[in-house]
């Protein structure tokens, strides 16, 4: 497991097994360390991914979904910080133990569009009610 942002592309060019190695972009100096042991089960649920992580020790989980803005990871009510992994995917650091993680994609543009549409529909409804009364 490599963390930091320096020389990511150069180091990735020499990798022979991306299933065994990952590059996580985090602040601070680069490190080259072993990842925590564990396993992850993934299940798709509509537009969400449900992950069950069983970690024997703290470690990184890399999800091969494109790291577009709008991804959110939660475990219960707690948000999990997402990082770039392998320059294109999602990476998250999780503590030891069992936990269920929900990974959902809700970009701000979609949320803002839904709010605008609901507001417009309510205003049109109010205008229609006012016109009928007068």
One Martini backbone bead per residue (centre of mass of N, CA, C, O) as a GRO file, in nm:
protein
  134
    1UNK     BB    1   0.095   0.037   0.025
    2UNK     BB    2   0.044   0.364  -0.105
    3UNK     BB    3   0.110   0.691   0.016
    4UNK     BB    4   0.030   0.984  -0.137
    5UNK     BB    5   0.134   1.200  -0.436
    6UNK     BB    6   0.408   1.111  -0.518
    7UNK     BB    7   0.485   0.932  -0.798
    8UNK     BB    8   0.241   0.758  -0.894
    9UNK     BB    9   0.275   0.700  -1.197
   10UNK     BB   10   0.560   0.585  -1.188
   11UNK     BB   11   0.497   0.350  -0.990
   12UNK     BB   12   0.262   0.218  -1.155
   13UNK     BB   13   0.433   0.130  -1.409
   14UNK     BB   14   0.571  -0.123  -1.228
   15UNK     BB   15   0.320  -0.278  -1.197
   16UNK     BB   16   0.183  -0.628  -1.191
   17UNK     BB   17  -0.047  -0.608  -0.937
   18UNK     BB   18  -0.344  -0.439  -0.863
   19UNK     BB   19  -0.455  -0.643  -0.641
   20UNK     BB   20  -0.184  -0.596  -0.444
   21UNK     BB   21  -0.183  -0.286  -0.526
   22UNK     BB   22  -0.185   0.062  -0.399
   23UNK     BB   23  -0.278   0.415  -0.449
   24UNK     BB   24  -0.300   0.666  -0.203
   25UNK     BB   25  -0.435   0.989  -0.175
   26UNK     BB   26  -0.257   1.179   0.062
   27UNK     BB   27  -0.157   1.361   0.295
   28UNK     BB   28   0.170   1.387   0.286
   29UNK     BB   29   0.397   1.167   0.298
   30UNK     BB   30   0.512   0.904   0.161
   31UNK     BB   31   0.420   0.555   0.179
   32UNK     BB   32   0.530   0.204   0.249
   33UNK     BB   33   0.274  -0.022   0.331
   34UNK     BB   34   0.099  -0.239   0.488
   35UNK     BB   35  -0.200  -0.382   0.495
   36UNK     BB   36  -0.469  -0.468   0.631
   37UNK     BB   37  -0.655  -0.726   0.736
   38UNK     BB   38  -0.923  -0.865   0.522
   39UNK     BB   39  -1.276  -0.841   0.425
   40UNK     BB   40  -1.506  -0.799   0.134
   41UNK     BB   41  -1.847  -0.744   0.075
   42UNK     BB   42  -2.052  -0.705  -0.224
   43UNK     BB   43  -2.362  -0.513  -0.289
   44UNK     BB   44  -2.613  -0.436  -0.497
   45UNK     BB   45  -2.849  -0.135  -0.453
   46UNK     BB   46  -2.901  -0.002  -0.710
   47UNK     BB   47  -2.720   0.302  -0.651
   48UNK     BB   48  -2.579   0.109  -0.444
   49UNK     BB   49  -2.322   0.006  -0.217
   50UNK     BB   50  -2.277  -0.287  -0.019
   51UNK     BB   51  -2.061  -0.320   0.258
   52UNK     BB   52  -1.871  -0.586   0.419
   53UNK     BB   53  -1.640  -0.544   0.679
   54UNK     BB   54  -1.360  -0.764   0.780
   55UNK     BB   55  -1.128  -0.648   1.014
   56UNK     BB   56  -0.833  -0.734   1.181
   57UNK     BB   57  -0.721  -0.459   1.070
   58UNK     BB   58  -0.641  -0.175   0.974
   59UNK     BB   59  -0.758  -0.038   0.644
   60UNK     BB   60  -0.778  -0.051   0.300
   61UNK     BB   61  -1.030   0.030   0.057
   62UNK     BB   62  -1.086  -0.063  -0.283
   63UNK     BB   63  -1.293   0.087  -0.535
   64UNK     BB   64  -1.392   0.028  -0.882
   65UNK     BB   65  -1.485   0.336  -0.887
   66UNK     BB   66  -1.528   0.627  -1.002
   67UNK     BB   67  -1.394   0.939  -0.860
   68UNK     BB   68  -1.639   1.112  -0.838
   69UNK     BB   69  -1.817   1.355  -0.756
   70UNK     BB   70  -2.064   1.232  -0.499
   71UNK     BB   71  -1.943   1.040  -0.321
   72UNK     BB   72  -2.058   0.829  -0.042
   73UNK     BB   73  -1.958   0.725   0.291
   74UNK     BB   74  -2.116   0.496   0.527
   75UNK     BB   75  -2.139   0.417   0.891
   76UNK     BB   76  -2.419   0.464   0.962
   77UNK     BB   77  -2.368   0.801   1.071
   78UNK     BB   78  -2.083   0.775   0.954
   79UNK     BB   79  -1.839   0.921   0.783
   80UNK     BB   80  -1.626   0.843   0.508
   81UNK     BB   81  -1.333   0.905   0.382
   82UNK     BB   82  -1.236   0.986   0.059
   83UNK     BB   83  -1.006   0.859  -0.188
   84UNK     BB   84  -0.766   0.829  -0.406
   85UNK     BB   85  -0.724   0.538  -0.617
   86UNK     BB   86  -0.522   0.489  -0.868
   87UNK     BB   87  -0.627   0.788  -0.977
   88UNK     BB   88  -0.963   0.671  -1.014
   89UNK     BB   89  -1.054   0.566  -0.740
   90UNK     BB   90  -1.174   0.433  -0.439
   91UNK     BB   91  -1.077   0.519  -0.097
   92UNK     BB   92  -1.074   0.359   0.236
   93UNK     BB   93  -1.047   0.393   0.586
   94UNK     BB   94  -1.058   0.122   0.824
   95UNK     BB   95  -1.122  -0.025   1.098
   96UNK     BB   96  -1.137  -0.257   1.304
   97UNK     BB   97  -1.377  -0.488   1.217
   98UNK     BB   98  -1.721  -0.480   1.186
   99UNK     BB   99  -1.887  -0.339   0.886
  100UNK     BB  100  -2.122  -0.128   0.739
  101UNK     BB  101  -2.125   0.003   0.399
  102UNK     BB  102  -2.231   0.296   0.224
  103UNK     BB  103  -2.232   0.352  -0.130
  104UNK     BB  104  -2.304   0.669  -0.276
  105UNK     BB  105  -2.452   0.859  -0.557
  106UNK     BB  106  -2.466   1.230  -0.497
  107UNK     BB  107  -2.473   1.483  -0.670
  108UNK     BB  108  -2.531   1.817  -0.642
  109UNK     BB  109  -2.687   1.859  -0.908
  110UNK     BB  110  -2.919   1.665  -0.840
  111UNK     BB  111  -3.010   1.790  -0.576
  112UNK     BB  112  -3.057   2.079  -0.685
  113UNK     BB  113  -3.262   1.994  -0.904
  114UNK     BB  114  -3.475   1.876  -0.711
  115UNK     BB  115  -3.526   2.133  -0.548
  116UNK     BB  116  -3.609   2.312  -0.786
  117UNK     BB  117  -3.847   2.138  -0.883
  118UNK     BB  118  -4.013   2.144  -0.620
  119UNK     BB  119  -4.039   2.449  -0.599
  120UNK     BB  120  -4.181   2.494  -0.870
  121UNK     BB  121  -4.425   2.310  -0.812
  122UNK     BB  122  -4.525   2.468  -0.563
  123UNK     BB  123  -4.564   2.742  -0.702
  124UNK     BB  124  -4.770   2.644  -0.912
  125UNK     BB  125  -4.977   2.549  -0.703
  126UNK     BB  126  -5.021   2.823  -0.567
  127UNK     BB  127  -5.109   2.976  -0.819
  128UNK     BB  128  -5.357   2.798  -0.880
  129UNK     BB  129  -5.507   2.854  -0.614
  130UNK     BB  130  -5.518   3.163  -0.630
  131UNK     BB  131  -5.676   3.180  -0.905
  132UNK     BB  132  -5.934   3.030  -0.808
  133UNK     BB  133  -6.014   3.241  -0.581
  134UNK     BB  134  -6.005   3.492  -0.807
   0.00000   0.00000   0.00000
